[in-house]
Amino acid sequence: MRHGVRTASAAAAAILVLAGCSEEAPLDEAGSALDDVGEVEDAEAADDTTTAPGATRAKKKTARLVAVARVIDGDTLALADGRRVRLVQIDAPEVGGSECFAGEATEALESLLPRGSRIRVEVDPRLDREDRYGRLLRYVFKRRTNVNVALVRRGAASVWFYQGDRGRYADTLLAAARRAHSERRGLWRACPGTRLDPHGAVETSLAEAAPALAAGGGGACDPSYRGACIPSPPPDLDCAQVDGPFAVVGPDPHRFDGNRDGIGCE
């Protein structure tokens, strides 16, 4: 059943304004009721006594922001209240096993969403709201960045249409995955035996990884950069050719970190 957008009454909106609601609103008590956007009546419209009878009052949308407690792996994170979010329609290599690029995928998500980041999560009415582990299935936005799409674009995750279900960003995700695959970004470079299959979980293997990666040396990705796979040894690149931001933790042969704050291509 689709979860309808709730409309607060004019009186409720006025109370919220007087109470000084914070930008980061608390999550709903029910796990399935975590909305990406709550719709409230504009306070000025609520006070407008000139509105004609039967006319629709102006409304505005206010985003509910939630805080990131930590990144669990390349496609899962924990919220500050303990709930977990599984980024929907994508899949990253599993940590704790023998999958290629698992650590790098986790670092990619951490670079986009460091601890304490305030994010908006978005439900897709075409898809399930939770998985069998009780994780919330959501798109994650940091400001205007769709993090699900950003991970696929940089090759830190692949696209996965579970049971063939295609959500509202399916076309964008698939196009991003195909481009990352053709340009050998991220896992597609480091794990050359990996197949792009939108209808299955991504499967990478250290046995088929680039030789340096299999030996534990960081693979075809320059160890100076975390959260993005920058080729090593490099052709000279600039920020227009890579997906940032990402952490710069060593020598910066591409000069991505111009202001030397440890973040490249911000």
HELIX and SHEET records of a PDB file:
HELIX    1   1 ALA A   10  ALA A   19  1                                  10    
HELIX    2   2 GLY A   31  ALA A   33  5                                   3    
HELIX    3   3 ALA A   43  ALA A   46  1                                   4    
HELIX    4   4 ALA A  102  LEU A  112  1                                  11    
HELIX    5   5 VAL A  147  ARG A  153  1                                   7    
HELIX    6   6 TYR A  162  GLY A  164  5                                   3    
HELIX    7   7 ALA A  170  SER A  182  1                                  13    
HELIX    8   8 LEU A  187  ALA A  190  1                                   4    
HELIX    9   9 LEU A  206  GLU A  208  5                                   3    
HELIX   10  10 PRO A  211  ALA A  214  1                                   4    
HELIX   11  11 CYS A  239  GLN A  241  5                                   3    
SHEET    1   A 2 VAL A  37  GLU A  41  0                                        
SHEET    2   A 2 LYS A  59  ALA A  63 -1                                        
SHEET    1   B 6 THR A 145  ASN A 146  0                                        
SHEET    2   B 6 LEU A 136  LYS A 142 -1                                        
SHEET    3   B 6 ARG A  84  LEU A  87  1                                        
SHEET    4   B 6 THR A  76  LEU A  79 -1                                        
SHEET    5   B 6 VAL A  66  ASP A  73 -1                                        
SHEET    6   B 6 ARG A 118  GLU A 122 -1                                        
SHEET    1   C 2 ILE A  90  ASP A  91  0                                        
SHEET    2   C 2 SER A 158  VAL A 159 -1                                        
SHEET    1   D 3 TYR A 225  ARG A 226  0                                        
SHEET    2   D 3 PHE A 246  VAL A 248 -1                                        
SHEET    3   D 3 ILE A 263  GLY A 264 -1                                        
END                                                                             
